[in-house]
Every structure is written in structure tokens, then in C-alpha cells.
Amino acid sequence: RLRLLADSLTGTTMQVRVADANFGPVDEENSLSSDNVRALKMRPPVYPERAAAIRGQGEVTLLVKVGRDGKVADVVAERTNLTVVAPERQMQMLRDVLAKASVSTARSWTFSIPTTGEYKDEEFWTVRVPVNYAFDSRSERYGRWSAYIPGPRQQAPWKTGEDEKATGSDLLPEGGVYMVGRNDGPRLLTPL
């Protein structure tokens, strides 16, 4: 997955650049193995009324701390990116509403913890879970330009085992659970 950003230069001239990249696992089997944290019960959040009333859309990336019992020990909204443009005050309200709905719902999720592999004896695991709030399906948006207004990134209060930049973390496909600090797929070795 690549994020391309188009900037208007002068008149009808645009500059397009690769802004971010994410290369996920090579195969689905790897993400279903007993070496990984997997979802057991993940009820999606209800679309917040305040967001729906203004047709607010965006994606909240959650950092979830999973305890040895498979329950959520802590959760933080790492970043809330919007796909609609509005006055700054309204966008901040939208970020807050989407993040709170996501975090509140995530507290009741349960996971299957690793039972094999190098991560099975960890004290806890951190996973990244993207939560999408949109009125149209992702498949309809594929290959189309859309607004992207990144929100500020928040660090987890616990150690996650990865660098601060978290490159490509807001390009993860929705509906997945992605272990933080684990890089099984291909990686970009040069700067974007």
C-alpha cells in the first residue's frame, strides 16, 4: 500500500509524491498462525451520532495492549486521520468523537495470544487495529483521490518495541490485527 500526495504548484501543475508505504505480510496464513495475537471478539464501534450528523469520516488507528489473559489491558488512539475537510474546530471535535468511540469499544475486545514462536512468553503484546468510519465502502474508493488530513500521533504510555515514526502504520487494511514490532513482510530499505 502506498500513499500518494498531490500538491498543487501553479495553475494546473501538480506534483505527486510517495508520502508513505506499508508492505504487509506476504501471505494470509502467517497472520493466522499461533505465533501472532489474533482477534477473538472485536465488536465494531457504533458510528457516533455527532460524527454522522456532519457526515464526518476518518480512520482511528488504535494501539491495544493485550494482556496474558487475552483481554485489553490498555488502549490508546494513536492517530485519527480524517477524510473530510472542515473548519479546524470541527475537525478537532470529529477526531475526539471518533477516537473516544473507538477506545471505548476496544476495551471490551478479546484476543487469542501467541502459543508458539518467539513472542509466546511476552508479558503483554501491543497490536495496532485500524477502525474506519466511512459512508462508502473502501472498495469503492480504491484508486480514487480522497482527502487525507493526518491527525497528531500519540505515543502509548507503555513500551511498544518500535521506533517513534511508525512508518506505514496508518495504511494498514481495515479489519486486521497487526502486532507492533513484528516485521514479517518485505521492508523498504531506502528513504521514500
C-alpha positions in Angstrom: 0.0 0.0 0.0 1.3 3.4 -0.9 0.0 6.9 0.0 0.5 9.3 -2.9 0.0 13.0 -2.1 -0.7 15.5 -4.9 0.3 19.2 -4.2 -0.9 22.0 -6.4 2.1 24.0 -7.7 0.9 26.7 -10.1 -2.2 26.9 -12.2 -2.9 23.3 -13.4 0.5 21.9 -12.5 0.6 19.3 -9.7 3.4 17.5 -8.0 2.7 13.9 -6.9 4.9 12.2 -4.4 5.0 8.9 -2.4 4.3 10.1 1.2 4.1 6.7 3.0 4.4 3.0 2.3 3.4 -0.2 4.0 4.3 -3.7 3.0 2.2 -6.3 4.9 2.8 -10.0 5.4 3.4 -11.9 2.2 0.6 -14.5 3.0 -2.6 -14.6 5.0 -1.6 -17.9 6.7 1.2 -16.1 8.6 -1.3 -13.6 10.1 -3.5 -16.6 11.3 -0.7 -18.6 12.9 -0.5 -19.3 16.6 2.7 -17.2 16.7 0.5 -14.0 16.5 -2.1 -12.2 18.5 -5.4 -12.8 16.8 -8.9 -11.3 17.3 -11.4 -13.4 19.2 -14.2 -10.9 19.9 -14.0 -7.5 18.2 -17.4 -5.8 18.1 -17.0 -2.7 15.8 -17.9 0.7 17.4 -21.2 2.4 16.7 -20.8 5.4 14.4 -21.0 8.4 16.8 -24.1 10.5 16.2 -22.2 13.8 16.3 -19.9 12.5 13.5 -22.7 11.1 11.4 -24.7 14.3 11.7 -22.0 16.2 9.9 -21.1 13.3 7.6 -17.7 13.1 9.3 -15.4 10.4 8.1 -11.9 9.2 9.1 -9.8 6.3 10.4 -8.7 5.8 14.0 -5.5 3.7 14.5 -5.6 2.1 17.9 -2.7 0.8 19.9 -4.0 -2.0 22.1 -2.1 -3.6 24.9 -3.2 -7.2 25.2 -2.6 -9.0 28.5 -1.7 -12.6 29.0 -5.4 -13.4 29.6 -6.2 -12.1 26.1 -8.1 -9.1 27.4 -7.4 -5.4 26.7 -5.1 -4.1 29.4 -4.9 -0.6 27.9 -5.7 1.1 24.7 -4.9 4.5 23.1 -6.0 6.2 19.9 -2.5 6.5 18.3 -3.8 8.7 15.4 -7.1 9.9 14.0 -6.8 10.8 10.3 -9.8 12.5 8.6 -11.0 12.1 5.1 -13.2 15.2 5.1 -12.2 18.9 5.2 -13.9 21.3 7.7 -13.0 24.2 9.9 -10.2 23.3 12.3 -12.5 23.4 15.4 -15.0 21.0 13.7 -12.2 18.6 12.6 -10.8 18.5 16.2 -14.3 17.7 17.5 -14.6 15.0 14.9 -11.2 13.5 15.8 -12.1 13.5 19.5 -15.5 11.9 18.9 -14.2 9.1 16.6 -11.2 8.4 19.0 -13.4 8.1 22.1 -15.9 5.8 20.4 -13.1 3.5 19.2 -11.3 3.4 22.5 -14.5 2.8 24.5 -15.5 -0.1 22.3 -12.0 -1.6 22.2 -11.9 -2.0 25.9 -14.3 -4.9 25.6 -12.4 -6.8 22.9 -10.7 -10.1 23.5 -7.8 -11.7 21.7 -6.0 -15.1 21.3 -2.4 -14.7 22.5 0.6 -16.4 20.8 1.1 -20.0 22.0 4.1 -20.8 19.8 7.0 -18.9 18.4 9.4 -16.3 19.8 6.7 -14.0 21.2 4.7 -16.6 23.2 6.4 -15.7 26.6 6.0 -11.9 26.5 4.4 -10.1 29.5 2.0 -8.4 27.1 1.6 -7.7 23.4 0.9 -4.5 21.5 -1.3 -4.6 18.4 -2.4 -2.0 16.0 -6.0 -2.0 14.9 -7.4 0.4 12.3 -11.0 1.4 12.8 -12.6 3.0 9.7 -15.6 5.4 9.8 -16.9 5.9 6.3 -20.2 6.2 4.5 -18.9 4.5 1.4 -17.0 1.2 1.3 -13.2 1.1 0.8 -13.6 -0.9 -2.4 -15.5 1.9 -4.0 -12.7 4.4 -3.0 -9.8 2.2 -4.4 -7.8 4.1 -7.0 -9.6 7.4 -6.4 -8.2 10.6 -4.8 -9.6 11.4 -1.4 -8.9 14.0 1.3 -6.3 13.0 3.9 -5.9 15.2 6.9 -3.5 13.4 9.3 -4.0 13.9 13.0 -1.3 14.2 15.6 0.4 10.9 16.7 0.0 9.9 20.3 2.6 7.5 21.9 1.4 4.6 24.0 2.1 5.0 27.8 3.7 1.6 27.7 6.8 0.4 25.6 5.7 -0.8 22.2 9.0 -2.1 20.9 9.2 0.1 17.7 10.6 3.4 16.7 8.7 6.6 17.1 8.0 7.2 13.4 5.7 4.1 12.9 6.1 4.3 9.1 3.1 3.0 7.2 1.0 2.4 10.3 -1.9 4.4 9.0 -2.0 2.4 5.8 -3.0 -0.9 7.3 -6.0 -2.6 5.8 -9.1 -2.3 8.0 -10.4 -5.4 9.8 -7.0 -6.6 10.8 -4.9 -7.0 14.0 -1.3 -6.1 13.4 1.4 -7.0 16.0 3.6 -4.0 16.7 7.4 -4.6 16.4 6.9 -7.7 14.3 8.1 -7.3 10.7 7.4 -10.5 8.7 6.8 -8.9 5.3 9.1 -7.1 2.9 10.5 -3.7 4.1 11.5 -0.7 2.1 15.3 -0.2 2.6 15.6 3.2 1.1 14.0 6.5 2.1 10.7 7.4 0.5 
